[in-house]
Amino acid sequence: MQLSRWEPFGSMWKEMNRLQREMNQLFSHLGSDGRPGLAVSFPALNVWQDEGTVYAEAELPGMELNDLEIFVTGGNQLTIKGERKQPKLDKGTWHRQERGFGSFARVVSLPVDVNPDRVEARLVNGVLTIRMPKSETAKPRKIVVKAE
Amino acid sequence: MTENSIVKTEKKGEVTTPELTGGNVTFTPRVDIIETAEELLLFADIPGVKPEDVDVKFENGELILHGRCNPRFDSAGLLLGEYEVGDFYRVFALNESIDAEKISADLKQGVLTVHLPKSPAVKPRKISVKEK
């Protein structure tokens, strides 16, 4: 998908931002399988967080939740496994064949521990969203500073 | 692609001609197109697009696919960003042998399927040979 990007204003700083993000990705501990540089692994992920929750999102068009295995091990290792099956079609002439099919597996390390029992996954319009509440120990705690 | 192909080609020049919709990034969706005796069948991956946000148009021999998709989260807390979210847009030039009245489309789990039935004139016909 990366190649078919179209930037409306082609602005330089946007490209620079992207470059920086990709470089960060390369050296980040979140890199796929712990092997830096393999940013092309499938599915591409977006991971973000708020105070209490870590979210992961992937584009998986044409799949059902039953085709997917999602689990968290060791507190912060998120695994997404599955297979995208090619629909069976009558014989014909192919004019374009650009979509990919097959099995995939992806493991990412999250920056904080999450509660594996409370992980929720939703697949809507071909977009997988995983909601992972942070474990109690990972949540920020406010420390009250008393003045004497 | 074969010479007598029913799908001519995508428009020359810029493949993705954007329609400006609030400055969203626009992507070219990946498609599969298969031609059978009866129809052309097109599949496009447009994850994240809701059924009401898809436009499929056929005009002047061109099939225009457009799916609108807005950002789904605030990038403030982003830890890992491997793809961007945006619109999908793609145009195919088809020749006249498509029965435009009977084009139908559906969207399921982010996959757009478009049925483009051939007009009766170009469908292969079997001619029975009589014995004399």
Contacts between the chains, C-beta under 8 A, distances in Angstrom:
chain1	res1	chain2	res2	distance
A	1	B	27	6.5
A	1	B	30	7.6
A	1	B	83	6.1
A	2	B	83	7.8
A	4	B	16	7.4
A	4	B	27	5.4
A	4	B	28	3.9
A	4	B	30	7.9
A	5	B	25	7.0
A	5	B	27	6.5
A	5	B	84	7.3
A	6	B	16	4.7
A	6	B	18	6.4
A	6	B	25	6.9
A	6	B	26	4.7
A	6	B	27	6.8
A	6	B	28	7.3
A	7	B	25	6.8
A	8	B	18	6.4
A	8	B	20	7.2
A	8	B	23	5.9
A	8	B	25	7.0
A	8	B	26	7.2
A	21	B	81	5.8
A	25	B	80	6.8
A	25	B	81	7.7
A	25	B	82	7.1
A	28	B	80	7.2
A	30	B	79	6.4
A	30	B	80	4.7
A	39	B	82	6.4
A	44	B	82	3.9
A	44	B	83	4.3
A	45	B	80	5.9
A	45	B	82	5.4
A	46	B	73	7.4
A	46	B	78	7.1
A	46	B	80	6.6
A	46	B	81	5.5
A	46	B	82	6.3
A	46	B	83	6.5
A	47	B	78	7.5
A	47	B	79	4.5
A	47	B	80	4.0
A	47	B	81	8.0
A	48	B	73	5.8
A	48	B	74	7.8
A	48	B	75	7.3
A	48	B	76	7.9
A	48	B	77	4.5
A	48	B	78	4.7
A	48	B	79	5.8
A	49	B	77	4.7
A	49	B	79	6.0
A	50	B	77	5.6
A	54	B	79	7.5
A	55	B	73	7.0
A	57	B	72	7.0
A	57	B	73	7.3
A	59	B	45	7.9
A	59	B	47	3.9
A	59	B	48	6.7
A	59	B	83	6.7
A	59	B	110	7.3
A	60	B	47	6.9
A	60	B	110	7.6
A	61	B	45	4.3
A	61	B	46	7.0
A	61	B	47	4.3
A	61	B	109	6.2
A	61	B	110	3.4
A	61	B	111	5.0
A	62	B	45	7.0
A	62	B	108	7.6
A	62	B	109	5.6
A	62	B	110	6.6
A	62	B	111	4.3
A	63	B	109	6.4
A	64	B	109	7.0
A	87	B	43	7.8
A	89	B	34	5.8
A	89	B	41	7.2
A	90	B	36	5.3
A	91	B	36	7.3
A	92	B	34	4.5
A	92	B	35	5.1
A	92	B	36	4.0
A	92	B	37	7.8
A	92	B	41	7.7
A	93	B	2	6.7
A	93	B	5	7.7
A	93	B	34	7.0
A	93	B	35	4.5
A	94	B	32	7.3
A	94	B	33	7.1
A	94	B	34	5.5
A	94	B	35	7.9
A	95	B	1	6.2
A	95	B	5	6.3
A	95	B	6	7.7
A	95	B	7	4.6
A	95	B	33	4.1
A	95	B	34	7.2
A	95	B	35	6.1
A	95	B	40	7.6
A	96	B	7	7.7
A	96	B	31	5.2
A	96	B	32	5.9
A	96	B	33	4.3
A	97	B	32	5.4
A	98	B	30	4.1
A	98	B	31	5.8
A	98	B	32	6.5
A	99	B	30	4.9
A	99	B	31	7.1
A	99	B	32	5.2
A	99	B	43	6.6
A	99	B	45	5.7
A	100	B	30	7.8
A	108	B	80	7.1
A	110	B	79	7.8
A	111	B	79	6.1
A	123	B	109	7.1
A	125	B	47	6.5
A	125	B	48	5.6
A	125	B	49	6.3
A	125	B	50	6.0
A	125	B	107	7.8
A	125	B	109	6.7
A	125	B	110	5.0
A	126	B	45	7.3
A	126	B	46	7.6
A	126	B	47	3.6
A	126	B	48	6.7
A	126	B	109	4.7
A	126	B	110	1.9
A	126	B	111	6.6
A	127	B	47	5.1
A	127	B	48	4.7
A	127	B	72	7.3
A	127	B	110	6.7
